[in-house]
Amino acid sequence: MANYQQPPKLAERFLRWSLPEELKEPLLGDLAEEFQLLHFSNQACATQWYLKQVLRTSNQYIWQTKKGILMFVLSLFVFSAMSYMALWFSVDGSIGDTFADLPSLILTFPPAILFAIGVTSVQDMKNAFALLYNDELALSSLQMQNAKQFYRVLGNTAVLMSIFTAFIGAVAIAVNIENVEHEFGPALGVCMLVLMYSFGLKTVCYAAEQKVQYRLNSLNAVT
């Protein structure tokens, strides 16, 4: 139809994501038809009405369909907030100047991700991430086991890489102890930052691994 107007895409996608599978097509279809009728008379009112319906409907179903990912995100938020508060109370200056170190991040995250993909696969990585935000994703027991393995390798490799890197830094400090006498504190701090980043990633990976295990247990109980 030439005059057909698509409802706001982001709002429609969000509602589709939050709805139970059996309600997606009929409910989205009804809202789209009503949107068309309103759009012919007033485009702004039609968009406003559609957004209100999306918020109202998604609020009704999202805790039913997406409780897992919402609780996981809430846990990450609380973990991040508590960590930030601990960092803020521990320094007098800027948190960024004290705890932000790009080389330490590069030495921790990219190698861990590459090792995890090398042990599993790119598809297993995609499935692992998808399992966190899509509670309705249908995967086999083997696929979930591989996704769980991805998180385990990612977290463990990050910790091992950070320990290895911290040893390198410690050896460098020890060998040049006379030359870094006035910079010993900052140099040691950089070594510790690598460990801090890796254990933070390990904590998130452990929680993600347990979430996948919970899905796997539910699947095995059904079958």
Sequence and secondary structure as in RCSB ss.txt:
>XXXX:A:sequence
MANYQQPPKLAERFLRWSLPEELKEPLLGDLAEEFQLLHFSNQACATQWYLKQVLRTSNQYIWQTKKGILMFVLS
LFVFSAMSYMALWFSVDGSIGDTFADLPSLILTFPPAILFAIGVTSVQDMKNAFALLYNDELALSSLQMQNAKQF
YRVLGNTAVLMSIFTAFIGAVAIAVNIENVEHEFGPALGVCMLVLMYSFGLKTVCYAAEQKVQYRLNSLNAVT
>XXXX:A:secstr
 TT     HHHHHHHHHHS HHHHHHHHHHHHHHHHHHHHH HHHHHHHHHHHHHHHHHHHHHHHSHHHHHHHHH
HHHHHHHHHHHHHHH SS HHHHH  HHHHHHHHHHHHHHHHHHS HHHHHHHHHHHH TT    HHHHHHHHHH
HHHHHHHHHHHHHHHHHHHHHHHHHTTTTTGGGHHHHHHHHHHHHHHHHHHHHHHHHHHHHHHHHHHHHHHH 
